[in-house]
Amino acid sequence: MDFSNLPLTHKATVEEQHLDFLQHMNVMWYTHFFDMATWGFYNQIGFGREYHQGDRGSFALEQYTRYHAELRQG
């Protein structure tokens, strides 16, 4: 799949603390980084922290993770 035309909403490097005992990025970090990217996207479209103040909010009803390739340190 070609994702090159999508806007960049978060950038990170896989560090040793993100690895499981098989030296792959642990599943909880995929969720964390996806969450960070989601908030980056929300900020780009005006749906960030300012929007969510007061009586407005949002939540993840469902989430699916599809692994196209394993992430390793670096």
Buried (B, 14 or more C-beta within 10 A) or exposed (E): EEEEEEEEBEEEEBEEEBBEEEEBBBEEBBEEBBEBBBBBBBBEEEBBEEBEEEEEEEEEEEEEEEEEEEBEEE
